[in-house]
Amino acid sequence: MARLLFVSILIGWAMSLLAQTPSYLHIPAPRGPRVGLARWAVHEARSLGYEGVVIPVGTDQIEDPLATDWSGFTATVNEALADGLRVHLRLLQNVPVRAYRNGASVGPTVWVTRYNAGKTWGQPFRPPLAVCSWIAKLVWQRATDILWQACLQHQLDPTLYASEELANEPGVRGAGGAYSGDSFAVGTWPGAADGTIEPYFWTMLRKLRYSFSAHGIPTYAVTLEGTAGQVGQTEIDSIVGPDAQRVADGCSGWGFNRYETVPASSPSLAAQCWQSRALTQIQRMRANPLIGAKPLFNTEFGMRASAALMTGPYSASQYRQAVLQVQRKTPGIVGGGWFLSVSTNSLGAGFNLFNSDETPVGISVGPLVTAP
């Protein structure tokens, strides 16, 4: 009996070593002219061995929620699930304040005129509370309903095949921070320390979270920027207060981004550095009582093809494969999103997809205008 117990334990240990974190591929928001590219990228993700896709809802492109075409988004979600892929939605709250035609502003959107009594606001990722409830009801709920219904249609468990991220990098200098202006790169920032998340963010997110139903789909409250050092710690220390507590109570887990940003002379050294910093991020996030032992989703990870980072005689594909593989084997993460080599908002420069198996081979996809 003792021998059988030992064998059972040994098998369990071996299986745990073989277990890998599911890899998701980020794809463009399936809206407007990019619907075809998004749907094509879904099938590429499947053929390359990814277990899921990260799909942006494209909230920043929805000028009028009552006149929005959801057919491309619906088709993309359904095709991903039909291919056996999991779907992780990025909801976000940055609805457009101004409408543009041919690159020129033509006035405020209905988010201002219809839902906020004509009063505009200057911080894209900090809409007024009056607008938040409408964002949740008209955008987040619609996207969630589409995903949930698609899971049921394909006879897939929504708690396994679906998940959602509410907000991304809300701290100072983060992509979803409290800047004023056109983008976080050129915007005007408040005077707080980098990484600081102001109290209003939690009030806003609380309003958003409790204004829609997730239908039991796992929700990840916030994706932290995950920067090493004090900036990342400041983010974590900013998760505090009654509104943040209510957000935590209403969500399944939390997220963080982690890129390999340290110069490395070999792919193996790049992987070691990535994992070391990821494990440090996991440990310090768990020390915050509002996060604790809740599931953590590594929303964005990857490595830029830069000679300053990839200093050895190896290809970018070999470096990226090393980072991808070590991420899949890093404990404490329930999923990870391999981010495109460029932002999904500037795909004209092209993007890359990489295998998630052990083969160190990448597939480079050309500019948006020439992609299938």
C-alpha positions as CSV (number, residue, x, y, z in Angstrom):
1,M,0.0,0.0,0.0
2,A,2.8,2.4,0.9
3,R,4.5,1.6,-2.4
4,L,1.3,2.4,-4.3
5,L,0.9,5.6,-2.4
6,F,4.5,6.6,-3.2
7,V,3.9,5.8,-6.9
8,S,0.7,7.9,-6.9
9,I,2.5,10.8,-5.4
10,L,5.3,10.5,-7.9
11,I,2.9,10.5,-10.8
12,G,1.1,13.5,-9.4
13,W,4.4,15.4,-9.1
14,A,5.4,14.5,-12.6
15,M,2.1,15.6,-14.0
16,S,2.4,19.0,-12.2
17,L,5.7,19.5,-13.9
18,L,4.1,18.8,-17.3
19,A,1.2,21.2,-16.7
20,Q,1.5,24.4,-18.6
21,T,-0.2,27.7,-18.3
22,P,-2.6,28.2,-21.2
23,S,-1.2,30.7,-23.7
24,Y,-3.5,33.3,-25.3
25,L,-2.6,35.3,-28.4
26,H,-3.6,39.0,-28.5
27,I,-5.5,39.9,-31.6
28,P,-6.8,43.2,-33.0
29,A,-10.2,44.5,-31.9
30,P,-12.7,43.1,-34.4
31,R,-14.2,46.3,-35.6
32,G,-14.4,48.2,-38.8
33,P,-11.7,47.3,-41.4
34,R,-9.9,45.0,-38.9
35,V,-12.6,42.4,-38.6
36,G,-11.2,40.3,-41.3
37,L,-7.7,40.5,-39.8
38,A,-9.0,39.6,-36.3
39,R,-10.9,36.6,-37.6
40,W,-7.9,35.4,-39.6
41,A,-5.6,35.8,-36.5
42,V,-8.0,33.6,-34.6
43,H,-7.4,30.7,-37.0
44,E,-3.7,31.4,-37.0
45,A,-3.7,31.2,-33.2
46,R,-5.3,27.8,-33.4
47,S,-2.9,26.5,-36.0
48,L,0.1,27.7,-34.0
49,G,-1.0,25.8,-30.9
50,Y,-2.3,28.6,-28.7
51,E,-5.0,27.7,-26.2
52,G,-6.9,31.0,-26.4
53,V,-7.1,34.6,-27.7
54,V,-7.3,37.9,-26.0
55,I,-9.9,40.0,-27.8
56,P,-10.2,43.8,-27.2
57,V,-13.8,44.9,-27.2
58,G,-12.8,48.1,-28.9
59,T,-14.5,50.4,-26.5
60,D,-12.5,53.4,-27.7
61,Q,-14.0,53.0,-31.1
62,I,-17.7,52.9,-30.0
63,E,-19.0,56.5,-30.7
64,D,-22.6,55.6,-30.3
65,P,-23.5,52.4,-28.4
66,L,-27.0,52.2,-29.8
67,A,-25.7,52.3,-33.4
68,T,-22.7,50.0,-33.1
69,D,-22.3,47.0,-35.4
70,W,-21.4,44.0,-33.2
71,S,-21.5,41.4,-36.0
72,G,-17.7,41.3,-36.5
73,F,-17.1,41.0,-32.8
74,T,-19.7,38.2,-32.6
75,A,-18.3,36.3,-35.5
76,T,-14.8,36.5,-34.1
77,V,-15.8,35.2,-30.7
78,N,-17.8,32.4,-32.2
79,E,-15.0,31.3,-34.5
80,A,-12.6,31.3,-31.6
81,L,-14.8,29.0,-29.5
82,A,-15.6,26.9,-32.6
83,D,-11.8,26.3,-32.9
84,G,-11.7,25.2,-29.3
85,L,-9.9,28.4,-28.1
86,R,-10.6,30.2,-24.9
87,V,-11.6,33.8,-25.1
88,H,-10.4,36.6,-22.7
89,L,-12.1,39.9,-23.3
90,R,-10.5,43.3,-22.6
91,L,-13.5,45.5,-21.7
92,L,-11.9,48.9,-20.7
93,Q,-13.7,52.2,-20.1
94,N,-12.1,54.7,-22.6
95,V,-15.2,55.6,-24.7
96,P,-14.5,58.3,-27.2
97,V,-15.3,61.8,-26.2
98,R,-15.0,63.4,-29.7
99,A,-16.1,62.0,-33.0
100,Y,-13.7,62.1,-36.0
101,R,-14.3,61.9,-39.7
102,N,-11.3,61.8,-42.1
103,G,-9.0,62.7,-39.3
104,A,-10.9,65.8,-38.3
105,S,-13.0,66.3,-35.2
106,V,-16.7,66.8,-35.9
107,G,-17.8,67.4,-32.4
108,P,-18.6,65.5,-29.2
109,T,-19.9,61.9,-29.3
110,V,-23.2,60.8,-27.8
111,W,-21.4,59.7,-24.7
112,V,-21.1,63.5,-24.0
113,T,-24.3,64.8,-25.5
114,R,-26.7,61.9,-24.6
115,Y,-25.3,60.4,-21.5
116,N,-23.5,63.3,-19.7
117,A,-25.8,66.3,-20.4
118,G,-23.4,67.8,-22.9
119,K,-20.5,68.0,-20.4
120,T,-17.2,66.8,-21.7
121,W,-14.2,65.4,-19.8
122,G,-10.5,65.4,-20.5
123,Q,-9.2,62.1,-19.1
124,P,-10.0,59.3,-21.6
125,F,-9.7,56.5,-19.0
126,R,-11.7,58.4,-16.3
127,P,-15.2,58.9,-17.5
128,P,-17.7,60.5,-15.1
129,L,-19.7,58.2,-12.9
130,A,-22.9,59.1,-14.8
131,V,-21.4,57.8,-17.9
132,C,-19.9,54.7,-16.3
133,S,-23.2,53.0,-15.7
134,W,-24.0,53.4,-19.4
135,I,-20.6,52.0,-20.5
136,A,-21.3,49.0,-18.4
137,K,-24.9,48.5,-19.5
138,L,-24.4,49.2,-23.2
139,V,-20.9,48.0,-24.0
140,W,-19.6,45.7,-21.3
141,Q,-23.0,43.9,-20.9
142,R,-23.4,43.5,-24.7
143,A,-19.9,42.1,-25.1
144,T,-20.4,39.8,-22.1
145,D,-23.7,38.5,-23.3
146,I,-22.2,37.7,-26.7
147,L,-19.4,35.7,-25.2
148,W,-21.7,33.9,-22.7
149,Q,-24.3,33.0,-25.3
150,A,-21.6,31.8,-27.7
151,C,-20.2,29.5,-25.0
152,L,-23.6,28.0,-24.4
153,Q,-24.2,27.7,-28.2
154,H,-20.9,25.7,-28.5
155,Q,-21.7,23.7,-25.4
156,L,-18.6,25.1,-23.6
157,D,-18.3,25.9,-19.9
158,P,-18.1,29.7,-19.6
159,T,-16.1,29.5,-16.4
160,L,-13.4,27.7,-18.4
161,Y,-13.6,29.1,-21.9
162,A,-14.4,32.7,-21.1
163,S,-12.8,35.4,-18.9
164,E,-12.8,39.2,-18.8
165,E,-10.4,42.0,-17.8
166,L,-12.1,45.2,-16.6
167,A,-9.3,47.8,-16.7
168,N,-5.6,48.0,-17.7
169,E,-2.6,49.8,-16.2
170,P,-4.5,52.5,-14.2
171,G,-1.4,54.0,-12.4
172,V,0.4,57.1,-13.3
173,R,2.3,56.6,-16.6
174,G,0.3,53.5,-17.3
175,A,-1.6,53.0,-20.5
176,G,-4.9,53.3,-18.7
177,G,-3.8,56.0,-16.2
178,A,-5.4,59.4,-15.3
179,Y,-3.7,61.4,-18.0
180,S,-5.3,64.3,-20.0
181,G,-4.8,64.3,-23.7
182,D,-4.7,62.1,-26.7
183,S,-2.5,59.3,-25.4
184,F,-0.6,58.3,-22.3
185,A,2.7,58.9,-24.2
186,V,2.0,62.6,-24.8
187,G,-0.7,63.3,-22.2
188,T,-0.5,65.6,-19.2
189,W,-0.1,63.6,-15.9
190,P,-1.0,64.5,-12.3
191,G,1.9,65.2,-10.0
192,A,1.7,61.9,-8.1
193,A,4.5,59.3,-8.1
194,D,4.6,56.9,-11.1
195,G,2.4,53.9,-10.5
196,T,0.0,55.8,-8.2
197,I,-3.7,54.8,-8.6
198,E,-5.9,57.6,-7.4
199,P,-9.0,56.9,-5.2
200,Y,-11.4,58.0,-8.0
201,F,-10.3,55.1,-10.1
202,W,-11.7,52.6,-7.6
203,T,-14.9,54.6,-7.3
204,M,-15.3,54.5,-11.0
205,L,-14.4,50.8,-11.4
206,R,-16.9,49.9,-8.6
207,K,-19.6,51.7,-10.5
208,L,-18.7,49.9,-13.7
209,R,-18.5,46.5,-12.1
210,Y,-21.8,46.6,-10.3
211,S,-23.7,48.0,-13.4
212,F,-23.5,44.8,-15.4
213,S,-23.7,41.0,-15.0
214,A,-20.8,38.8,-15.8
215,H,-23.0,35.7,-15.9
216,G,-20.5,33.9,-13.7
217,I,-17.6,34.4,-16.2
218,P,-14.3,34.9,-14.4
219,T,-13.5,38.6,-14.1
220,Y,-10.1,40.1,-13.5
221,A,-10.4,43.5,-11.9
222,V,-7.3,45.3,-13.0
223,T,-4.2,44.5,-15.0
224,L,-1.3,46.1,-13.2
225,E,1.6,47.4,-15.3
226,G,3.9,45.0,-13.4
227,T,7.0,47.3,-13.6
228,A,9.9,46.1,-11.5
229,G,11.1,48.1,-8.6
230,Q,9.3,50.9,-6.7
231,V,6.8,51.8,-9.5
232,G,5.3,48.4,-9.5
233,Q,5.1,48.4,-5.7
234,T,3.4,51.8,-5.7
235,E,0.7,50.3,-8.0
236,I,0.1,47.4,-5.5
237,D,0.1,49.7,-2.5
238,S,-2.6,51.8,-4.3
239,I,-5.1,48.9,-4.1
240,V,-6.6,50.1,-0.9
241,G,-9.8,51.5,0.5
242,P,-13.6,50.6,0.6
243,D,-14.2,51.1,-3.1
244,A,-11.2,48.9,-4.0
245,Q,-12.5,46.3,-1.5
246,R,-15.8,46.3,-3.3
247,V,-14.1,45.8,-6.6
248,A,-12.1,42.9,-5.2
249,D,-15.3,41.4,-3.8
250,G,-17.0,41.5,-7.2
251,C,-14.1,40.0,-9.2
252,S,-12.6,36.6,-9.5
253,G,-8.9,37.7,-9.7
254,W,-6.3,40.2,-10.8
255,G,-3.9,40.7,-13.7
256,F,-0.4,41.9,-14.4
257,N,1.7,42.6,-17.4
258,R,5.3,41.5,-17.6
259,Y,7.8,41.9,-20.5
260,E,11.4,40.9,-20.7
261,T,13.1,44.3,-20.6
262,V,16.7,43.4,-19.5
263,P,19.5,42.9,-22.0
264,A,20.4,39.2,-22.3
265,S,23.2,37.5,-24.2
266,S,21.2,34.3,-24.7
267,P,17.6,33.2,-24.9
268,S,18.0,31.1,-21.7
269,L,19.2,34.2,-19.8
270,A,16.3,36.2,-21.1
271,A,13.9,33.5,-19.9
272,Q,15.5,33.3,-16.4
273,C,15.3,37.1,-16.0
274,W,11.6,37.2,-17.1
275,Q,10.7,34.4,-14.7
276,S,12.6,35.9,-11.8
277,R,10.8,39.2,-12.1
278,A,7.4,37.5,-12.7
279,L,7.8,35.5,-9.6
280,T,8.7,38.6,-7.6
281,Q,5.6,40.4,-9.0
282,I,3.4,37.4,-8.0
283,Q,4.8,37.4,-4.5
284,R,4.3,41.1,-3.8
285,M,0.8,41.1,-5.3
286,R,-0.2,38.3,-3.1
287,A,1.0,40.3,-0.1
288,N,-1.8,42.8,-0.7
289,P,-4.9,41.6,1.3
290,L,-7.3,42.6,-1.5
291,I,-5.5,40.3,-3.9
292,G,-4.3,37.5,-1.6
293,A,-4.7,34.0,-3.1
294,K,-7.0,35.0,-5.9
295,P,-6.1,33.8,-9.4
296,L,-3.6,36.0,-11.4
297,F,-3.8,36.4,-15.2
298,N,-0.6,37.5,-16.9
299,T,-2.5,39.7,-19.4
300,E,0.5,40.8,-21.5
301,F,3.9,39.3,-21.8
302,G,6.6,39.1,-24.5
303,M,9.9,40.6,-25.7
304,R,10.6,43.3,-28.2
305,A,12.9,42.5,-31.1
306,S,15.5,45.0,-30.1
307,A,19.3,44.7,-30.5
308,A,19.6,46.5,-27.2
309,L,17.8,43.6,-25.5
310,M,18.8,40.6,-27.6
311,T,22.6,41.0,-27.4
312,G,23.6,37.5,-28.3
313,P,24.0,35.7,-31.7
314,Y,20.5,34.3,-31.7
315,S,17.3,35.2,-33.6
316,A,14.5,37.2,-32.2
317,S,12.3,34.1,-32.6
318,Q,14.6,32.1,-30.3
319,Y,14.6,34.8,-27.7
320,R,10.8,35.1,-27.8
321,Q,10.3,31.3,-27.8
322,A,12.4,31.1,-24.6
323,V,10.3,33.7,-22.9
324,L,7.1,32.1,-24.1
325,Q,8.1,28.7,-22.9
326,V,9.2,29.8,-19.4
327,Q,6.0,31.8,-19.0
328,R,4.0,28.7,-19.7
329,K,5.9,26.8,-16.9
330,T,5.9,29.6,-14.3
331,P,3.7,28.7,-11.3
332,G,1.1,31.0,-9.9
333,I,-0.5,32.1,-13.2
334,V,-3.8,30.9,-14.6
335,G,-3.2,32.2,-18.2
336,G,-1.0,34.4,-20.2
337,G,-1.4,36.7,-23.2
338,W,1.4,36.8,-25.7
339,F,1.3,40.4,-26.9
340,L,1.8,41.4,-30.5
341,S,5.2,42.8,-31.4
342,V,3.5,46.2,-31.9
343,S,0.5,47.8,-30.4
344,T,-2.9,46.7,-31.6
345,N,-3.5,50.4,-32.3
346,S,-0.7,50.6,-34.9
347,L,-0.9,47.4,-36.8
348,G,0.1,49.1,-40.1
349,A,3.7,48.3,-39.2
350,G,3.0,44.5,-39.1
351,F,2.8,42.0,-36.3
352,N,4.2,38.6,-35.4
353,L,2.7,35.3,-34.2
354,F,4.8,32.7,-32.5
355,N,4.4,29.0,-31.8
356,S,3.5,28.0,-28.3
357,D,5.0,24.6,-28.6
358,E,8.7,23.7,-28.1
359,T,9.7,24.5,-31.7
360,P,11.7,27.8,-31.8
361,V,10.1,29.0,-35.0
362,G,8.1,32.2,-35.5
363,I,5.8,33.3,-38.3
364,S,6.1,36.9,-39.4
365,V,2.9,38.5,-40.7
366,G,3.3,41.4,-43.0
367,P,1.7,44.8,-42.9
368,L,-2.0,45.2,-42.3
369,V,-2.7,46.2,-45.9
370,T,-1.2,42.9,-47.3
371,A,-2.4,40.5,-44.7
372,P,-5.0,37.9,-45.9
